[in-house]
Amino acid sequence: MPRLSVLMIRTALAYLAVGFLLGALMLVHDSIPLGDLGWRRLLPLHVEYLLLGWFAQLAFGVAFWILPRFRSGAERGRETPAWVGFALLNLGIQAVAIGGTAGGSSILVFLGRCTEGLAAGAFALHAWPRVRTFGAKA
Protein backbone atom coordinates (compact mmCIF):
# COMPACT_ATOMS: atom_id res chain seq x y z
CA MET A 1 0.00 0.00 0.00
CA PRO A 2 1.40 3.45 -0.88
CA ARG A 3 2.68 5.65 1.92
CA LEU A 4 0.05 8.36 1.36
CA SER A 5 -2.77 5.81 1.60
CA VAL A 6 -1.34 4.43 4.82
CA LEU A 7 -1.07 7.93 6.26
CA MET A 8 -4.60 8.91 5.20
CA ILE A 9 -6.16 5.72 6.53
CA ARG A 10 -4.30 5.91 9.84
CA THR A 11 -5.31 9.56 10.19
CA ALA A 12 -8.91 8.58 9.42
CA LEU A 13 -8.77 5.93 12.15
CA ALA A 14 -7.44 8.50 14.62
CA TYR A 15 -10.34 10.84 13.75
CA LEU A 16 -12.74 7.92 14.19
CA ALA A 17 -11.38 7.15 17.66
CA VAL A 18 -11.46 10.78 18.80
CA GLY A 19 -14.90 11.35 17.26
CA PHE A 20 -16.34 8.29 19.02
CA LEU A 21 -14.72 9.34 22.29
CA LEU A 22 -16.29 12.79 22.06
CA GLY A 23 -19.66 11.25 21.24
CA ALA A 24 -19.37 8.84 24.16
CA LEU A 25 -18.48 11.66 26.55
CA MET A 26 -21.51 13.66 25.44
CA LEU A 27 -23.78 10.62 25.87
CA VAL A 28 -22.40 9.87 29.32
CA HIS A 29 -22.85 13.51 30.29
CA ASP A 30 -26.55 13.27 29.34
CA SER A 31 -26.98 10.50 31.93
CA ILE A 32 -24.39 11.39 34.53
CA PRO A 33 -23.48 15.08 34.55
CA LEU A 34 -19.70 15.38 34.22
CA GLY A 35 -19.51 18.94 35.40
CA ASP A 36 -20.24 22.21 33.69
CA LEU A 37 -17.64 22.06 30.93
CA GLY A 38 -19.99 22.85 28.08
CA TRP A 39 -20.08 19.31 26.68
CA ARG A 40 -22.65 20.26 24.03
CA ARG A 41 -20.09 22.61 22.49
CA LEU A 42 -18.19 19.49 21.44
CA LEU A 43 -20.95 18.46 19.04
CA PRO A 44 -19.52 20.35 16.01
CA LEU A 45 -16.10 18.82 16.72
CA HIS A 46 -17.65 15.35 17.00
CA VAL A 47 -19.55 15.74 13.72
CA GLU A 48 -16.59 17.23 11.83
CA TYR A 49 -14.19 14.51 12.97
CA LEU A 50 -16.56 11.71 12.02
CA LEU A 51 -17.93 13.04 8.74
CA LEU A 52 -14.87 14.58 7.16
CA GLY A 53 -12.02 13.37 9.34
CA TRP A 54 -13.07 9.74 9.24
CA PHE A 55 -15.28 9.32 6.19
CA ALA A 56 -13.73 11.67 3.62
CA GLN A 57 -10.16 10.92 4.67
CA LEU A 58 -10.80 7.18 4.45
CA ALA A 59 -12.35 7.62 0.99
CA PHE A 60 -9.33 9.65 -0.20
CA GLY A 61 -6.89 7.07 1.18
CA VAL A 62 -8.64 4.09 -0.37
CA ALA A 63 -9.17 5.90 -3.69
CA PHE A 64 -5.48 6.81 -3.88
CA TRP A 65 -4.58 3.18 -3.34
CA ILE A 66 -7.20 1.46 -5.48
CA LEU A 67 -7.69 3.65 -8.57
CA PRO A 68 -6.09 2.17 -11.69
CA ARG A 69 -2.36 2.75 -12.00
CA PHE A 70 -0.48 3.87 -15.09
CA ARG A 71 1.57 1.35 -17.05
CA SER A 72 4.38 3.76 -17.82
CA GLY A 73 5.93 6.59 -15.82
CA ALA A 74 4.93 7.17 -12.24
CA GLU A 75 2.57 4.40 -11.19
CA ARG A 76 0.02 6.76 -9.64
CA GLY A 77 0.81 9.86 -11.70
CA ARG A 78 1.68 13.14 -10.03
CA GLU A 79 1.21 12.61 -6.32
CA THR A 80 1.71 16.24 -5.30
CA PRO A 81 -1.98 17.23 -5.67
CA ALA A 82 -3.01 14.26 -3.50
CA TRP A 83 -0.51 15.28 -0.80
CA VAL A 84 -1.79 18.87 -1.00
CA GLY A 85 -5.34 17.53 -0.70
CA PHE A 86 -4.36 15.57 2.42
CA ALA A 87 -2.79 18.64 4.05
CA LEU A 88 -5.66 20.98 3.10
CA LEU A 89 -8.31 18.52 4.27
CA ASN A 90 -6.76 18.23 7.71
CA LEU A 91 -6.18 21.97 7.96
CA GLY A 92 -9.81 22.60 7.02
CA ILE A 93 -11.10 20.02 9.49
CA GLN A 94 -9.17 21.65 12.32
CA ALA A 95 -10.30 25.15 11.33
CA VAL A 96 -13.97 24.11 11.24
CA ALA A 97 -13.60 22.19 14.50
CA ILE A 98 -11.99 25.13 16.29
CA GLY A 99 -14.44 27.63 14.81
CA GLY A 100 -17.42 25.44 15.69
CA THR A 101 -16.39 24.85 19.30
CA ALA A 102 -15.07 28.35 20.01
CA GLY A 103 -18.46 29.99 20.08
CA GLY A 104 -19.22 29.39 16.42
CA SER A 105 -16.64 31.67 14.82
CA SER A 106 -18.30 31.91 11.42
CA ILE A 107 -15.25 33.27 9.57
CA LEU A 108 -13.06 30.39 10.77
CA VAL A 109 -15.76 27.87 9.85
CA PHE A 110 -16.13 29.51 6.42
CA LEU A 111 -12.37 29.46 5.79
CA GLY A 112 -12.21 25.85 6.96
CA ARG A 113 -14.99 24.83 4.58
CA CYS A 114 -13.23 26.64 1.72
CA THR A 115 -10.02 24.80 2.59
CA GLU A 116 -11.89 21.47 2.60
CA GLY A 117 -13.32 22.31 -0.82
CA LEU A 118 -9.84 23.07 -2.12
CA ALA A 119 -8.70 19.73 -0.69
CA ALA A 120 -11.41 17.92 -2.65
CA GLY A 121 -10.39 19.82 -5.78
CA ALA A 122 -6.71 18.98 -5.31
CA PHE A 123 -7.49 15.31 -4.81
CA ALA A 124 -9.79 15.31 -7.85
CA LEU A 125 -6.99 16.89 -9.89
CA HIS A 126 -4.80 13.94 -8.97
CA ALA A 127 -7.46 11.26 -9.46
CA TRP A 128 -9.04 12.53 -12.70
CA PRO A 129 -6.50 10.99 -15.12
CA ARG A 130 -6.65 7.66 -13.28
CA VAL A 131 -10.41 7.25 -13.77
CA ARG A 132 -11.01 5.60 -17.11
CA THR A 133 -13.11 2.98 -18.86
CA PHE A 134 -12.41 -0.62 -17.92
CA GLY A 135 -9.73 -2.07 -20.16
CA ALA A 136 -8.59 1.34 -21.49
CA LYS A 137 -4.82 1.67 -21.68
CA ALA A 138 -3.01 4.57 -20.09
C-alpha positions as CSV (number, residue, x, y, z in Angstrom):
1,M,0.0,0.0,0.0
2,P,1.4,3.4,-0.9
3,R,2.7,5.6,1.9
4,L,0.0,8.4,1.4
5,S,-2.8,5.8,1.6
6,V,-1.3,4.4,4.8
7,L,-1.1,7.9,6.3
8,M,-4.6,8.9,5.2
9,I,-6.2,5.7,6.5
10,R,-4.3,5.9,9.8
11,T,-5.3,9.6,10.2
12,A,-8.9,8.6,9.4
13,L,-8.8,5.9,12.1
14,A,-7.4,8.5,14.6
15,Y,-10.3,10.8,13.7
16,L,-12.7,7.9,14.2
17,A,-11.4,7.1,17.7
18,V,-11.5,10.8,18.8
19,G,-14.9,11.3,17.3
20,F,-16.3,8.3,19.0
21,L,-14.7,9.3,22.3
22,L,-16.3,12.8,22.1
23,G,-19.7,11.3,21.2
24,A,-19.4,8.8,24.2
25,L,-18.5,11.7,26.6
26,M,-21.5,13.7,25.4
27,L,-23.8,10.6,25.9
28,V,-22.4,9.9,29.3
29,H,-22.8,13.5,30.3
30,D,-26.5,13.3,29.3
31,S,-27.0,10.5,31.9
32,I,-24.4,11.4,34.5
33,P,-23.5,15.1,34.5
34,L,-19.7,15.4,34.2
35,G,-19.5,18.9,35.4
36,D,-20.2,22.2,33.7
37,L,-17.6,22.1,30.9
38,G,-20.0,22.9,28.1
39,W,-20.1,19.3,26.7
40,R,-22.7,20.3,24.0
41,R,-20.1,22.6,22.5
42,L,-18.2,19.5,21.4
43,L,-21.0,18.5,19.0
44,P,-19.5,20.3,16.0
45,L,-16.1,18.8,16.7
46,H,-17.6,15.3,17.0
47,V,-19.6,15.7,13.7
48,E,-16.6,17.2,11.8
49,Y,-14.2,14.5,13.0
50,L,-16.6,11.7,12.0
51,L,-17.9,13.0,8.7
52,L,-14.9,14.6,7.2
53,G,-12.0,13.4,9.3
54,W,-13.1,9.7,9.2
55,F,-15.3,9.3,6.2
56,A,-13.7,11.7,3.6
57,Q,-10.2,10.9,4.7
58,L,-10.8,7.2,4.4
59,A,-12.4,7.6,1.0
60,F,-9.3,9.7,-0.2
61,G,-6.9,7.1,1.2
62,V,-8.6,4.1,-0.4
63,A,-9.2,5.9,-3.7
64,F,-5.5,6.8,-3.9
65,W,-4.6,3.2,-3.3
66,I,-7.2,1.5,-5.5
67,L,-7.7,3.7,-8.6
68,P,-6.1,2.2,-11.7
69,R,-2.4,2.7,-12.0
70,F,-0.5,3.9,-15.1
71,R,1.6,1.3,-17.0
72,S,4.4,3.8,-17.8
73,G,5.9,6.6,-15.8
74,A,4.9,7.2,-12.2
75,E,2.6,4.4,-11.2
76,R,0.0,6.8,-9.6
77,G,0.8,9.9,-11.7
78,R,1.7,13.1,-10.0
79,E,1.2,12.6,-6.3
80,T,1.7,16.2,-5.3
81,P,-2.0,17.2,-5.7
82,A,-3.0,14.3,-3.5
83,W,-0.5,15.3,-0.8
84,V,-1.8,18.9,-1.0
85,G,-5.3,17.5,-0.7
86,F,-4.4,15.6,2.4
87,A,-2.8,18.6,4.1
88,L,-5.7,21.0,3.1
89,L,-8.3,18.5,4.3
90,N,-6.8,18.2,7.7
91,L,-6.2,22.0,8.0
92,G,-9.8,22.6,7.0
93,I,-11.1,20.0,9.5
94,Q,-9.2,21.6,12.3
95,A,-10.3,25.2,11.3
96,V,-14.0,24.1,11.2
97,A,-13.6,22.2,14.5
98,I,-12.0,25.1,16.3
99,G,-14.4,27.6,14.8
100,G,-17.4,25.4,15.7
101,T,-16.4,24.8,19.3
102,A,-15.1,28.3,20.0
103,G,-18.5,30.0,20.1
104,G,-19.2,29.4,16.4
105,S,-16.6,31.7,14.8
106,S,-18.3,31.9,11.4
107,I,-15.3,33.3,9.6
108,L,-13.1,30.4,10.8
109,V,-15.8,27.9,9.8
110,F,-16.1,29.5,6.4
111,L,-12.4,29.5,5.8
112,G,-12.2,25.8,7.0
113,R,-15.0,24.8,4.6
114,C,-13.2,26.6,1.7
115,T,-10.0,24.8,2.6
116,E,-11.9,21.5,2.6
117,G,-13.3,22.3,-0.8
118,L,-9.8,23.1,-2.1
119,A,-8.7,19.7,-0.7
120,A,-11.4,17.9,-2.7
121,G,-10.4,19.8,-5.8
122,A,-6.7,19.0,-5.3
123,F,-7.5,15.3,-4.8
124,A,-9.8,15.3,-7.9
125,L,-7.0,16.9,-9.9
126,H,-4.8,13.9,-9.0
127,A,-7.5,11.3,-9.5
128,W,-9.0,12.5,-12.7
129,P,-6.5,11.0,-15.1
130,R,-6.7,7.7,-13.3
131,V,-10.4,7.3,-13.8
132,R,-11.0,5.6,-17.1
133,T,-13.1,3.0,-18.9
134,F,-12.4,-0.6,-17.9
135,G,-9.7,-2.1,-20.2
136,A,-8.6,1.3,-21.5
137,K,-4.8,1.7,-21.7
138,A,-3.0,4.6,-20.1
